[in-house]
């Protein structure tokens, strides 16, 4: 059966799903930079601002540990709507409190942690639903499309969020709340039955008969008993920690130097621009080249891009070098994650999403705090060297793993075992 990327738009429920996912991504992009700027403005401390991000990440990751199982056992459409409602209430409340000049750091911390926790618990519903909407054989193409969409949103969202914050600190949070409202409305239009006339989000019979704890253990057992997947999780954890740590270090360094919010936003915009370029590249070659050797090369490329930032803190060098760090990520996500999801059971998509993202993000929960703590002690260059060392370790691990190096191109996935 011949299909193209166009067929995604003709699939059951894809347009409202894509709209809801896009609006949610826009809401997140608009307040991500603003929350860091606001945390620093309210507290006056890079350490406090760093721990604001870390506390939010901890809440999100802890909640997501159980969220994947919850998502696999309930109607994913309703969960997407519920998550959007929480986004409207949380970031709308921040906007109102700022307008009333009544926002304190503890209140900001509480709202950020609660919103992140709910997003962690329910957020995997969107990705889990995608498996029931498109043919998994074309997951690399679909993933490339989503990567390009996300990169475009982040590319525009961070500078726009910084600009809106410069106009009025409450403005990016109000716009973010509106985006979540759009996501909730769009999600109500997702059709609840797949091509097999089964409710999207409903688990297969055996899974549905089991208890929550049994389903929870089943997802982790499936993932941890596959050597390739375990190596991928370790590599992803190191890679995410290094790259995210660099982003926080740059942001906090520029904040402490008095750089304006729009310029800081362009740092995120630059890396997003290159992710967009990378997504176009992934759309062309992700299903045509072998996964293993490509992943090895792009990990080395990331390390080379970070090196200049360990030698200078010139804004333009940081902007260019950091931007190129984002180029390979759509390829990694489309190819490596595409292979893993292609070999995962349909009724376990929520749990597999969690078993992939939680370990991969476990170290990243502390990126903001580590960056904020290291900057006053080691300075910008020393902090960047620490994160570069982490990235080098991840690249070495990838190249030494035969199970990753041997992953073939997409046409051969059907006959390839996920060891």
N, C-alpha and C positions, 0 to 999 in steps of 0.2 A: 504494500500500500504506500503510495507516494504522497507525502505531505510536506508542506513547507511551513515556515514560521507563520505565514498568514493563517494557517489552520488553527492556530492558538485562539485567534479572535472569533473563530466560528465554533469553538468548543463550548459545551454547556457551562454557563455561569462565569466564563472567563472575563468578559468585559466588566461586570460589576466587581468581580474579585480584583482585577487589575486596578480599577478605580479606587477601591477601598484601600488596597495595599499602597498605592501611590500617595493617596491623601495622608495616610498614617506616616509614611516615610517623610512627607513634607512637614507634617506637624513635628516630628522628631528633629528634623534638620534645623527648623527655625528656632527651637528653644535650646538645642544642645550647647551652642556657643554662648547664648545669652545667660544660661544658668551658671556657667563658669564665671562670666563677667559679673553677674549679679552677686555670686557668692563671694568674690573678691571685694566687690564694692561694699557689701554689707559687713563683712568681717575685717577687711583691711589686711588680710594675711594670705600668703600663697599656700601655707600649710593647711589652714582652715578650708580654703577653696579647693585644695587637692583632696582633702578628706570628704568634702561634699560629694565629689564625683565617685570616690571609693565607696562610701556608704551606700550610694544609689546602686552601684554595680553589685555590691554584696547582696543587697535586697533582691535585685533582679535575678542573680544567679542562684541564690538559695531557693527562691520561689519557683524558678524554672526547673529545678531538679524534679519537682513533683508535678509541674504544669504539663509536661508532655504526656504523662499517663492520664491526667484529667482530660486533656484535649482529645485523646484517643477514645475516651469513654462517653463523650458528650457531643452535642450538636455544635460543630465548629462555627457555623454561621452565627449562632447566638453568642458564642464566645467572642467572636470578632466585634460584634456590635457592643457587647459589654465592655470590652477593652477600650473601644472608642469613647464610650460614655465617661469612663474614668478619666481619659485624657482631657475631655472637655471640662470636667469639673475641676481637675487638679490645676491645669495651667490657666484656666479661667479664673480660679481663685487667686493665683499668684498675681495676675493682672489687676484684679480688683483690689487686693491688698496694697499693691504698689500705688495705685491711683489714690488710695486712702492714706498713703504714707504710714501704713501699719504693719509692714513686713519686717520681721526680725530674722536673724540667721537661724535660730532654732526652728522657727515656723517654716522657713524655706527648706531646711534640712528634712523636716517631717514630711512635707508635701512631696519633695523629690523622692524620698525613700519609699513612701506609700505608692506613688505613681509607678516607680520602677518595679516595685514588688508585684503589683498587679500586672504590669506589662510582661514581667518574667513568667508569671503563672499562666497568662492567657495568650501571650504573643506568638507562641508557636502554632496556634490554630491556623494562621494564614498560610504558612509554608506547608503545613500538613494537608490542607485542603487542596493545594495545587496538584498533588499527586493524583487526586481523583478527577481532575479537570483536563489534564493533558496526557498524551501518550509519553510514558517515561523514556522511551527510546530517543525522544527528541529533547530530553531534559537539558543537555548541554546548550542547545539553541535557546531554549526558554530561559535558562539561567543567565545566558549572555544578555538576553533582552532585559531581564530584571536588573542585572548588574549595571547596564547602561542607564536604565531608568533611575536607579538609586544614585549612581554617580552624578547624573544630571541634576537631580534634586539637591544632593549635598553640595555640588559645585555652586549652585545658585543659592541654596538655603543658608549656608554659613555667612557669606558676604551680606546677603539680605538681612539675616538675623542680626548681624553686627551693625548694619546700617540702621535697622529699625530700633535697636537698642540705643544707638546714638541719638536718634530722634526723640525717643521716650522709652525708658527702661521697661515699661509695661506692655509696649506695643508688640514685640515678638511673641510674648506669651498669649496675648489676645488672638493674634493671627494663628498661632499654633492650635489654640482651642477650636478655632473655626475649622481648621483642616481636619481635626479629629471628628468634628461634627459631620463633615462631608464624608469621611470614611464610614461612620456609622450608618448614615443614610444609604450610601452605595452598597454596603454589605447586606442590607435588607433585601436587595434585589438579586442576590446570588441564589440560583436555583439549587434546591436541596437534594436533587437526585442525580447520580452519575449515569454513565452509558449503560450500566447494568441495572438501572432502576433501583439502586440502593441509596439510602440517604447518605449524603456526603457527611463524613465524620462518624458514621456508624461502624463499629468494629466487626470483624468476622465473628462467626458464632462462638468459636472456642474462646476467643479473647473476651467476648461479652459475658460469658458464663463465669469467668474468673473474678476474683475480688480485686480491689484496687492494688493491694500490696503484691498480689501475684503478677498482675500486669506490669507493675512498676519494676519488679525484679526481672521479668521476662525481657524487657527492653534493654536493661543494662547487661544482662547475661548474653544476649545476642551480640551486642557490640564488643564486650570485653573478651569474648572467646574467639575473636578474629584478630590474628596477629597484625595484619596490615592496618586495620582500623585503630588498634592500640598505638602503633607507631605514628599514624596520622594525627591522633589526638595529642601526643606529646609534642610533635613538630608544630602543630597549630597553636598549642599553648605557648610555646616559646616565641613563635613568630608574632602572635597577637600581642604578647607582653612587650616585645621589643618595639614593634611599630606603634602601638598605642602609647607606650611610654614616651616615645619620641614626640608624638603629637602633643601630649600633655606638657612635656618639658618645654617645647617651643612656645605653646600658649602661655604658660605661666612665666616664662622668661620674658616674653614680649610684654605681658601685663605689668611685670615688675619694672620694666624699662619705660613705662608710660606710653607704649605704642597705642595708637587709636584702634577702636574696636573694628572698624572696617578693614584696616590693614591686617589685623589678626584673622579676620574672617577670610581674607584672600589666601591664607596658608591652607585652610581646609578646602577652599575653592580650587586651589591649584592641584592638590592631590586628587580631588574629585574629577577635575578636568582630565587628568591622565587616566583615571579609572574609566572614564567614559571612552577615551581612545582605546584603552585596553579591552573594553567590552566589545567595541567594534572589531578589534583584532580577534577576540575570542569567538565572536559570531562567525568569522571567516574560517578559522582554523581549528576551533576546539574539538570538532569531530573528525579532523583529518590527520592530526599528528598524535604520536604516542604520548600518553599521559605522563608516565614515569620520567623519561629523559627531559621533557619540557619543564616539569616541576623542579627538577634538580637545577636546571639553568636559571629559572626565574628566581630561585632562592639566593643564588650567587649574585644575580643582578641587584636584588634588594640591598644586599650588604654593600655593594659598590656604591650605590646611590647614597647610603647613609654616611659613608666615610667623609665626604667634604664637610658635613655638619659637625663632625668631631674636631675639625681643625679651625673653623671660623664661625662666628655668630652674625656675620653680615646678613642683613635681611634678604637681599636678593639671592644670595647663595642658598640660604635656607629655603626660600620660596621655590627655586628651581629644583634643587636636590630632593627636597621633600615631596615635590609634585611627582617626580619620576618613581618614587617609592610605590605609588599607587598603580602604576602601569600594569604590573603582572598579576594583581589580585583577581581580576575577573577571569583570567585564564586558570588560576588555581581553583577558584570556586566552581567554574563551569566544568572543568575536567575532573578534578579529584572528587569534589562533592557529587558531581553528576554520576560518576562511577559508583560511589557508595550508595546513593539513593536508588540507582538503577538495580542494585543487587539487594535492596531492602524490601521486606514484605509490605504490601500496601496498607494493611491494617495496623502497622507499627510506625507509620511515618512521624507521628507526633513524638513518640518515645525516641526514635532514632534521631530526630532533630535535636532533642534535648541531650542525648548521650554524645552527640557531636559538639554541640555548642557549649555545654556546661564545662566539661574538661578543657575545651579549647580556650575558654574565657576565665578559668579559675585564677590564673595568675594575673590576668588583666584587671581583675577587681581592685588590685592594689596599685595599678599604674599611676593613677592620679596622686595618691598619697606618696608613693615612692619618688615620683618626679618632684613633687613639692618639697619633700624632705631632703633629697639629694642636692637640689639646686643651691641652697644656702651653704652646704658643706663642701661639695666638689666643684661648684660652678657649672656653667653651661657645658663646657667642653668635657669635663669629667663625667657629667651625667650622661652625655651622648655616648661616650665610650663604654659606659656600663651597658646601655641598651644595645649598642653595636655588638658587644661580646655575646649577648643573648641571641642576636640574629645569626651570628657566625655559628654558634652551637646548633641552631636549628638547621642551617644549611648542611653542616657536616653530618648530622643525623639522617637527613634525607638522602644524601649521596651514599651513605653507608648501608642503607636499607634496600636489600634486593627486592623485597616484597613491593616496595613503592616503585623502584626502577623498572620492574617488569610489567606494570599496568599498561595495557595496549591502548590503541585508539578506539573510539566509540563503536565502530563497526564490528569489533571483536568482543565487545562486552558480553554479548549474549552467551558466548561460549567460554567466558572467563569466570573463574571462581574467586570470590572474595575470601582470601585465606585468612 
